Amino acid sequence: MKVPLFLILCASFYHSVVTLKCYTCSVGEQDTDMTCIDTPEKTTPTNCNKKYCTTKRQELLEPQGKVVSMFRGCEDTPEHMNEIVEDATYRWYFVACKEDLCNGGSGKASDDNNSGSLGDKSTILVPGTGKNGSKSIQTSFVVIATLFIVNLVISNL
């Protein structure tokens, strides 16, 4: 009885640790509510079971900077990783990041403070070294310590 209870506790802690929180919203050119573009932190964050929080921002080239659409969500395999793509009419900003609520901001990685960068192509991005890089290590330590204590308590019953 002790082993199944321990495994259930492990599974529940594991799920809570691996869940990524992302802003999820979208807005199109005809929408009047610009919360998704201007203040995504006012939207309700979503617990995602994907690898990346993402932002896709579409702007017109003329008039420069006019937002046509914005999507914030989460994906396992983003189509583009921290890139800017242009054609004759539009400019798309694609941002993908792996930290909780990292897909806020303007959706232009070059002026945001997330782990992605669209700057110098010689920059090497190492996952887990961003501003919250040690967060997962601290969380893992707390989970392991808690499980160890629970196991000791159960085994002494």
Sequence and secondary structure as in RCSB ss.txt:
>XXXX:A:sequence
MKVPLFLILCASFYHSVVTLKCYTCSVGEQDTDMTCIDTPEKTTPTNCNKKYCTTKRQELLEPQGKVVSMFRGCE
DTPEHMNEIVEDATYRWYFVACKEDLCNGGSGKASDDNNSGSLGDKSTILVPGTGKNGSKSIQTSFVVIATLFIV
NLVISNL
>XXXX:A:secstr
 HHHHHHHHHHHHHHHHH EEE  EEE TT S  HHHH GGGS  EEE SSEEEEEEEEETTTTT EEEEEEEEE
SS SSSSEEEE SSEEEEEEEE STTTT TTS GGGS SS   S TT    TT STTTTHHHHHHHHHHHHHHHH
HHHHHT 
